Amino acid sequence: MSDGPLVSVIVPTIDRPTVLRQCLDHLRRQDYPHLETIVVDSSFDRETTKSLMTRYPEVKYLYEDRFRDNPGVLRNLGATASRGKILAFLDDDCLAAPDWISCLVRGYVDESVGGVGGRLITEGVKLPPEADVGRLLLNGTVVANFEADPGQRIMVDYLTAGNMSICRNVFSLVGGFDARMDGMGYEELDLGMRVKRAGYTLVFEPRAVVVHQAAPRPRGVSTRTGYTDPHKLYCHCRNLTYIRLTYLGLRWHPEYLWNTFLVQPRITLAMAMKRPSRRSLALFFSAVRGTVKGISYAMQTRKHPVHGGQPRGSDLA
């Protein structure tokens, strides 16, 4: 593929130099010749990462410490600094197969394809080949299953940010990752739905393989899940409520209404009633606040569509 387009690989990282080194070593082994790599670092220990980067003079290094809990913004910054016609995104604890980029590029079979992603294999996770992949179902359920191998290219609703690519012009058209999607994420789901709304398709190419090492969280970054961390639960409920209302609308279906408005508050209320404590009550109120904020976001977006860029003022309140 000597005449292929330039591909920019953007890797956000935070205080994980060991896995970042492995990630960059695997990128050096890519069989695709037209490649640039951009590392967007938000580490607390900046000097250790900077020292590591001296081993990779071909890699463009950016530092940004204001958005550690917002990988979408970090990816946007990397995209702004890139030159590629295709933008590829990879997490710092991921190891790309030697033909990863080649497989992604081959997925752009015509101009209707806005993005191509592949399998994200985590050790110990096995799924049947027929598992659905990358879907937002009408009942509001979000299906991931990016470990699955359907045996052929398939169309999906979104791609995992640990193994995805998107045409630069499409990324610019839809405004990049939404800066409001901090905390519990879903920024790639929101991006995927906007790409589809713009009239493009998203392709899951199972031959484009990345191995996810699931490295430990660095110091200073919470390791708690959404069921034990009030802020993460707030972000989880806010983001999912926003996405469901924005892309599925208000559907008068019992399962959809339950998933969108009631399931997380109901679960956390049950936890608070079973074991009353300050934390359990905080979780309940975080679920309620997040759901209400998601409704507010959806209403604001209907009136004034705003996506991508960097957080402004109260966007992350």
N, C-alpha and C positions, 0 to 999 in steps of 0.2 A: 504494500500500500504506500508506495513512494510518493504519490501525488495527492495524498489525503490532506484534509484541512488541519490547521494547527488546533491542538486540544490543550486547554488550560486545566490542570488538575489543582483544585483548591482544597487544602487540608487545614481545618481549624485544630488547634492544639492548646492544651493547658497543663503544664507541669507533669508531662509524661514523656520525658526524653528517651527512655528506653524503647517504648513502643513506637514513638515517632521515628527513631532511627531505623527500626525494622520496616516501618511503612515506607520510608524514603528509599531504603535499599531495594525493596520490591519494585518501586516505581522506576528505579534505575534499570531494572531488568526487562522493562516493557519492550516488546518487539515492534512497537509503533514508533516511527522516527520523528514525527512532528509533534513535539510535546514540550510544554513548559509546566513547572510545578511552582505553586505559591503556597507558602505556609503562613497562616494567620495565627499569631501567638497571643494568648491572653494569660500567660503564666504569672503566678506570683513571683516565682524565681526566674526572672527574665534572663539573667546572665548564663544560667546553665543551658537553656535552649539556644541562646545566641552562640555559645561556645560549640554546641553540637552543629549548628548550621555552618560553621567554618569548614566542615567536612563535605559540604554540599554547595560549592560555589555556584552551581547552575540553578539553584533554587532561589526564588525571590522570597525574601523574609519581611513580613509586616508585623508590627506589634500594636495591640489595642487592648487595654485593660479595663475599659468602661462597660463592656457588655459580656462579662464572663458567663452569665446565665442565659445568653441569647445567641446560640450558634447561627441562627438565620442571619443576623446582622453581620457576624464575622464572615460568613460566606458571601454576603453582599459586598463587603469591603474587598475580599479577594477577587470577586468578579470585576469590580471596578478597576483593579490594578492589573487585570489580565489582558491578553491580546488575542486569545483563541476564538475561532469561529464557533467552537463547541466548548462549553464549560462542563467539566466533570467534577463531582464532589465525592470526597473520601474522608472518613473519620481517621483520626491519628492512630487508633488501635486496630486498623484494618490492613490486611495483606492482600494486595491485588495479584491475581494470576498473571503470568507474563503476557498473555494475549488479551488482557482485560480491555484495554483501550481499543484494540483492533476490533474486538467483538462489539463494543459499544458503537463505534463508527459505522460498522457494517449494518447496524440496525436502522440507520437513517436511509431507508430505501427510497423515499421521495420527500417532497417538500411538505407533505401533510404531517410528517412526524416531527413533533416538537421536542420530545425527549426520549431517551433510551436508558434503561437501568438493567441491573442484573441481580443475580443471587447473592445474598448476604448470609453466609454459612457460619453459624455459631456452634462450637463443639458441643456435642451431646443433644442437640435439637434435631429431631427427625420428623419429617412430614411426608405423607403419601404424595405421589406424583400428581394426583388429581386435585390437590388442595387449591382452593381459590386464592388468588394473589392480588394484593394492592387494590382493594375495593372499598367503596363507601356504599353500603347497602341501603335500601329504601327504609328499613326500620331503624336506621341510624347507627348500625353496627359498623365499626371500622375493622376491616380484615387486612392483616399484614401478610404473614406466611411467605416472606421473601427468601426463606430457605428452600422452598419447594422447587421442583424441576418438572414443569409441565411437558417437557420434551420438545417444545417448539416456541417460537415467538408468540406472545399473546398481547392483546390490548388491555391496559389497566387504567385505574382512576388516578393512581399516584405511584411514585417510586420512593424507595428508601434513600435518605440523604447519605447513608453510608456506602451507597453504590448507585450513583445516578449521573446522568448527563443531560444537558439541555442546550438547544441552539441558542447562541448568544442573542440573536435578534428576537427570539421568543421570550427569553428571560427579560430583556429590556422592555418588550411590549407589555408584559403583565406586571412589571415593576419589581421583579425579584422576590425574595422571601419577605413576608410581612413582618415588620419589626415588632408588632404587638404579640407575636407568637413566642413569648419567652417561657421559661419555667418547664412545664411538662411537654413542650414541643407541639407536634402535629403541624409544624411549619411546612414540611414537605407535602402533607396531604392538602393543605390550603393552596400551596403553589400548584400542585397537580390539577386541582379542580379549576383553578383560574386558567391554566394552559388549555384544558379541555373546553372551557367556556369561550376561549379565544378562537376555537375551531381547529385545534391541533390534536393529534393523537399521542398517547404515551405507550411505548413499547417495552415489554419485559422480555429481555433476551437472556435465557437461562445459561447460555454459554459464557456470559460475562460474569466471572466468579470472583468474589472477594471473601476472604476468611476473616471473621470478626473474632478478635481475641478477648473481647469483653474485659478490658483492663480495669483495675480498680480506679475509683474516682480519686483525683488528687486532693491534697489537703486544702481546706478552705472551701471545698465544694461539697454540698450535702449529698450523702449517700442514701438518705431516707427515701422511701417510695412515696407515692401520692397518698397512701393510706396512713402514713405516720408523720408527714410533713405538711403543716397547714398551707404554707405558701404554694407548694407543688400541687396540692389538691385544688387550691383556688385556681391556679393556672390551667390545670387539667380540665376542670369544669368550665371555665371561661372559654378556653380554646375550642373544646368539642361542641359546646352549645352554639358558639358563633358559627362554626363550620356547618353543623347540621342545619341551622336556620338559614344560613346564607346560600347553601348549595342544594338543599332538599326542600326548603320552604317550611311553612307550618302545615304539617300533614295531620289530619284528624284520624289517626290510626293509633289504637291503644299502645301497641308495642313501641312505636316511634315516640309518642308522648312520654311514655315511661322512661325510655332511654335518654331522652333529651332533657327532661325537666325534673325527674323524680328519683332516678336510681341512686345517684351519689348522695344526695341529701338523706334518702331513706336509709342507706347503708350506714352512714356516719351517725344518724340519729339513733339507730339500733345499737351501735357501738357505745354511744354516750349513755344510753339508758341501761345497758348491761354493765358497763364499768364507768360510772361517772368520774370525771376528772377534768382538770383544766384543758388538757390536751384533747380529750375526746370531744369536749364542747367546742374547742377551737376548730377542730376538723369539721364538725357539723356546720358551724357558721361560715367556714371557708368554702364549703361546698355550695351553700346557699348564695353567698356573695359572688362566687365564681359563675354560677349559673345566671344570676341576674346581670352580671357584667357582660357575659356572652350575649344575652338578649340585647343589651344596650349597644354592643359592638355591631351586631347584625343590623339593628335599626339605623345606626349611623352610616353603615356601609351602603345601605339601600338608598339613602339620601345623597351621600357624598362618598363615592368609591375612593378609598385610599389604601394603597398597598405598597409594600416594599420599603426600601430606604432605611434610615436610622430612626430610633425612637425620638419622639418630640414631646416635650413637656409631660403631660399626664397620660401618654399612650400606655405606659406600663403600670399605671396606678391600679 
